[in-house]
Amino acid sequence: MPDKKNRQRPTQLHFYVNDKELKLINQKMALYGTDNMSAYLRKIAIDGYVLKLELPELRELVSLMRRISNNENQIAKKLNASDRIYDTELDEIKKNQEEIWDVIKKIIESLAKLD
């Protein structure tokens, strides 16, 4: 165990809670998906709140990006092998780009509602 002077956070704080308060703290930690009480309490003490973003659109964007990346890699391999690209493949790339922008717009709209 590192000694106190080599710790990133060398100052320890202590405070007491009753059973009901501890239960509430644990419930809020579970709500925010953390089991690290030190990090949770530090965040609350410094910022006064914890904000957990649940953006299904972000998960959708990641999935979409993976799918599009695979499709475009296949098109690039085909292009390298034949030195030709077809209009249907260009149309697919354009369609993929439009899908990405649609999801990004949804994410931006969701974030704007947080103000």
Backbone as a ProteinNet text record, in pm:
[ID]
protein_1_A
[PRIMARY]
MPDKKNRQRPTQLHFYVNDKELKLINQKMALYGTDNMSAYLRKIAIDGYVLKLELPELRELVSLMRRISNNENQIAKKLNASDRIYDTELDEIKKNQEEIWDVIKKIIESLAKLD
[TERTIARY]
84.8	0	89	62.7	147.4	129.9	240.3	224.1	150.2	107.3	17.9	73.3	203.9	258.3	265.7	260	264.9	126.7	23.7	-112.5	-153.8	-242.1	-296.3	-384.6	-453	-540.3	-497.7	-405.6	-350.7	-437.7	-539.1	-621.9	-748.3	-769.7	-888.5	-992.5	-1118.3	-1228.8	-1314.1	-1374	-1460.8	-1591.7	-1702.6	-1829.9	-1921.3	-2021.8	-2111.8	-2250.7	-2316.4	-2455	-2531.7	-2664.4	-2745.1	-2783.1	-2851.2	-2886.1	-2973.1	-3067.3	-3156.8	-3077.8	-2986.7	-2905.7	-2813.8	-2755.7	-2670.1	-2749.6	-2870.9	-2956.5	-2985.8	-3015.4	-3041.4	-2917.7	-2801.6	-2677.2	-2655.9	-2673.7	-2656	-2756.5	-2880.2	-2982	-2943.5	-2895.2	-2855.5	-2734.2	-2640.9	-2524.5	-2568.9	-2662.3	-2714	-2785.2	-2860.3	-2931	-2833.2	-2717.6	-2617.6	-2519.6	-2540.6	-2461.1	-2318.1	-2296.1	-2161.5	-2163.3	-2053.4	-2040.3	-1916.1	-1856.2	-1739.6	-1787.4	-1802.5	-1857.5	-1766.9	-1636.5	-1544.8	-1562.3	-1565.5	-1581.3	-1716.9	-1821	-1955.8	-1962.6	-1915.1	-1923.1	-1834.7	-1719.4	-1631.8	-1703	-1766.4	-1838.2	-1952.6	-2027.6	-2139.7	-2088.6	-1982.5	-1929.5	-1873.2	-1809.9	-1747.8	-1848	-1928.4	-2018.7	-2160.9	-2197.6	-2331.6	-2435.7	-2398.2	-2491.4	-2413.5	-2480	-2423.3	-2521	-2471.2	-2556.5	-2515	-2607	-2578.8	-2662.3	-2594.1	-2663.9	-2702.1	-2827.5	-2877.7	-2921.2	-2832.3	-2863.8	-2862.6	-2980.7	-2984.4	-2937.4	-2951	-2905.8	-2754.2	-2681.7	-2536.6	-2500.5	-2571.3	-2550.1	-2583.5	-2692.8	-2734	-2625.4	-2565.1	-2460.5	-2339	-2298.7	-2183.6	-2211.3	-2330.2	-2367.1	-2367.8	-2424.3	-2430.5	-2290.3	-2204.4	-2067.4	-1994.2	-2015	-1951.4	-2000.2	-2132.5	-2190.6	-2141.4	-2141.8	-2099.2	-1950.8	-1872.6	-1728.9	-1703.5	-1776.1	-1762	-1801.6	-1914	-1959.3	-1857.3	-1806	-1711.7	-1578.4	-1538.2	-1417.3	-1435.4	-1553.2	-1581.1	-1577.7	-1634.2	-1633.4	-1489.6	-1408.1	-1268.2	-1189.8	-1212.8	-1144.8	-1182.2	-1311.8	-1360.1	-1297.3	-1290.4	-1230.8	-1082.6	-1011.4	-869	-847.5	-937.5	-923.1	-958.8	-1055.7	-1104.6	-1083.1	-1040.4	-1026.5	-1157.5	-1269.4	-1401.1	-1487.4	-1570.7	-1671.3	-1802.6	-1907.6	-2037	-2124.5	-2217.7	-2309.1	-2384.4	-2420.9	-2495.1	-2409.7	-2279.9	-2190.6	-2175.4	-2166.6	-2160.8	-2291.2	-2402.4	-2532.4	-2539.2	-2483.4	-2483.8	-2400.9	-2285.8	-2201.5	-2276.5	-2342.1	-2419.2	-2532.1	-2601.2	-2710.7	-2657.3	-2542.4	-2481.3	-2446.3	-2392.5	-2356.2	-2481.2	-2589.8	-2715.4	-2766.9	-2756.4	-2798.8	-2716.9	-2586.4	-2500.3	-2544.1	-2565	-2605.1	-2740.8	-2833.1	-2964	-2949.3	-2866.6	-2847.2	-2773.2	-2674.4	-2602.5	-2698.5	-2789.8	-2889.2	-2976.4	-3015.9	-3095.7	-3018.3	-2890.8	-2807.8	-2797.4	-2774.4	-2763.6	-2894.7	-3006.8	-3137	-3156.4	-3116.1	-3127.4	-3041.3	-2920.3	-2830.4	-2882	-2942.6	-2995.5	-3108	-3181.3	-3291.7	-3242.2	-3111.9	-3057.8	-3037.1	-3037	-3014.8	-3119.3
-119	0	124.8	220.2	339.3	423.7	490.4	574.2	702	773.8	887.8	994.4	1022.7	1130.3	1093.9	965	922.7	898.3	916.5	897.5	1014.8	985.7	1093.2	1184.2	1125.7	1200.3	1167.3	1243.1	1206.7	1244.7	1329.1	1372.6	1289.4	1232.6	1149.5	1229.4	1219.1	1284.7	1178.7	1215.2	1123.7	1194.8	1122.9	1174.8	1058.4	1084.3	979.5	997.6	886.8	886	782.3	797.1	693.5	587.9	483.2	372.9	419.2	507.8	556.8	636.2	722.6	801.6	711.4	611.2	517.9	443.9	404.8	336.7	429.4	555.4	652.5	674.2	684	701	580.1	460.6	338.8	330.4	373.3	372.6	468.9	587.8	684.8	636	572.8	517.1	411.2	326.9	223.1	288.1	392.6	465	518.5	565.8	620.9	516	391.8	281.9	276.2	316.1	308.4	235.1	168.6	108.2	163.3	266.3	331.1	449.4	426	529.5	652.1	632.2	746.9	838	779.1	859	928.9	856.4	914.5	1032	1012.3	1118.4	1237.5	1211	1319	1401.9	1333.4	1400.7	1486.2	1430.6	1504.3	1624.7	1605	1713.7	1827.9	1793.9	1896.9	1963.2	1884.2	1937.6	1961.6	1899.1	1916.8	1826.5	1754.6	1663.1	1564.7	1459	1363	1352.1	1363.2	1354.5	1232.2	1140.1	1022	1032.9	1037.7	1050	912	893.7	772.5	813.3	796.8	834.3	710	649.6	532.8	566.6	694.8	736.5	718.9	735.4	718.4	572.7	481.1	338.3	306.1	367.3	347.3	398	512.7	569.4	477	424.2	334	210.2	153.6	36.6	69.3	182.4	227.2	248.2	308.6	332.8	201.4	102	-28.4	-91.2	-87.7	-147.6	-76.9	56.2	134.6	112.5	107	83.6	-50	-152	-283	-275.3	-210	-197.1	-121.1	-13.1	67.4	-4.8	-85.8	-166.7	-267	-326	-420.8	-350.7	-231.6	-154.2	-117.5	-78.2	-41.6	-162.6	-279.6	-401.5	-431.2	-416.9	-442.1	-342.2	-215.4	-111.6	-140.4	-178.9	-211	-331.4	-426.4	-547.3	-521.3	-433.6	-416.9	-277.8	-182.4	-42.7	15.5	-39.2	12.6	28.9	129.8	147.3	175.1	117.9	127.8	233.3	285.3	387.2	337.3	209.9	155.9	162	140.7	147.9	291.8	386	527.1	569.5	521	551.6	497.1	378.5	319.5	404.2	451.6	537.3	665.9	726.5	848.9	822.9	710.5	674.2	655.1	589.6	567.5	699.9	792.1	922.8	997.6	988.1	1052.2	991.4	858.8	792.3	841.2	854.8	904.3	1043.7	1131.9	1268.3	1272.5	1187	1182.6	1146.8	1047.1	1005.9	1114.6	1177.7	1286.5	1400.6	1432.8	1538.1	1500.2	1371.9	1326.3	1344	1310.9	1324.2	1470.8	1558	1700.6	1753.2	1710.8	1752.7	1704.9	1581.1	1526.7	1606	1638.6	1714.7	1857.9	1915.7	2053.3	2060.2	1950.3	1946.8	1946.6	1921.5	1917.1	2053.9	2160.3	2296.1	2338.1
0	0	0	-91.6	-97.4	28.3	68.9	186.5	150.1	252.7	235.3	140.3	147.4	65.3	-82.8	-116.6	-256.2	-316.7	-238.2	-288.7	-376.3	-472.2	-554.7	-469.8	-374	-282.7	-138.6	-84.2	46.3	166.3	148.3	260.3	269.9	385.9	406.1	483.5	443	511.8	580.7	693.2	767.4	798.1	787.6	836.1	866.1	945.2	990.8	930.1	905.4	858.6	939.2	939.2	1004.7	900.9	943.9	853.4	736.8	765.5	660.7	555.4	600.9	507.7	424.6	487.4	414	307	340.8	243.9	125.1	153.1	45.2	-41.8	21.2	-55.4	-145.9	-90.5	-170.6	-285	-259.9	-365.8	-478	-441.1	-543.3	-620.6	-551.9	-621.1	-721.6	-682.2	-773.3	-891.6	-865.3	-970.7	-1075.5	-1030.1	-1121.6	-1171	-1130.3	-1183.3	-1132.5	-1008.6	-952.7	-819.5	-791.3	-658.9	-588.2	-644.9	-586.4	-502.8	-373.1	-286.2	-279.6	-275.4	-268.9	-390.1	-508.2	-630.4	-631.5	-591.2	-588.8	-491.2	-369.4	-268.2	-305.8	-365.3	-411	-519.1	-613.4	-722.1	-667.3	-574.3	-514.4	-435.7	-358.1	-275.1	-360.2	-469.8	-553.2	-646.8	-714.2	-815.8	-766.1	-658.2	-603.6	-666.7	-771.7	-836.9	-922.6	-958.9	-1052.9	-1167.2	-1287.5	-1405.3	-1484.8	-1500.6	-1581	-1707.6	-1819.8	-1947.2	-1998.3	-2023	-2087.1	-2227.1	-2321.5	-2458.5	-2545.8	-2566.6	-2653.5	-2794.7	-2831.1	-2963.1	-2977.5	-2866.3	-2871	-2898	-2833	-2859.9	-3005.6	-3053.2	-3192.9	-3287.8	-3255.2	-3339.5	-3344.4	-3230.3	-3227.6	-3312.7	-3298.6	-3377.6	-3527.1	-3559.2	-3698.4	-3755.3	-3676.1	-3722.3	-3748.8	-3664.1	-3686.1	-3816.8	-3834.7	-3955.5	-4081.1	-4076.4	-4191.5	-4219.1	-4114.8	-4132.1	-4201.5	-4160.8	-4226.2	-4373.8	-4401.3	-4540.5	-4625.2	-4572.1	-4649.5	-4668.1	-4570.1	-4587.9	-4701.9	-4709.7	-4817.8	-4953.9	-4958.9	-5083.5	-5120.9	-5023.8	-5051.1	-5102.2	-5044.3	-5090.7	-5235.6	-5264.3	-5400.1	-5497.7	-5456.5	-5540.4	-5565.8	-5462.2	-5477.7	-5569.7	-5564.6	-5647	-5793	-5818.3	-5955.7	-6014.5	-5932.5	-5976.2	-6028.5	-5980.1	-6020.2	-5896.5	-5901	-5796.5	-5868.1	-5819.5	-5885.8	-5818.6	-5897.1	-5845.2	-5722.1	-5721.1	-5605.9	-5479.1	-5495.6	-5378.8	-5330.6	-5424.2	-5385.9	-5318.2	-5370.4	-5309.6	-5166.6	-5146	-5011.5	-4914.8	-4961	-4876.4	-4840.8	-4939.7	-4914.1	-4814.7	-4832.3	-4741.9	-4599.7	-4588.8	-4457.5	-4390.7	-4467.3	-4412.5	-4364.5	-4438.6	-4397.7	-4266.9	-4253.7	-4129.9	-4011.6	-4032	-3924.3	-3881.6	-3978.8	-3945.4	-3875.7	-3915.9	-3850	-3702.3	-3673.8	-3534.5	-3456.9	-3518.3	-3450.8	-3417.1	-3508.2	-3481	-3362	-3351.5	-3236.9	-3106.9	-3110.3	-2989.7	-2949.2	-3046.2	-3016.8	-2959	-3013.7	-2961.8	-2818.2	-2789.6	-2654.5	-2556.6	-2597.9	-2512	-2489.6	-2592.6	-2579.8	-2477.4	-2459.9	-2364.1	-2219.8	-2197.7	-2062.3	-2001.3	-2083.1	-2029.9	-1932.7
[MASK]
+++++++++++++++++++++++++++++++++++++++++++++++++++++++++++++++++++++++++++++++++++++++++++++++++++++++++++++++++++

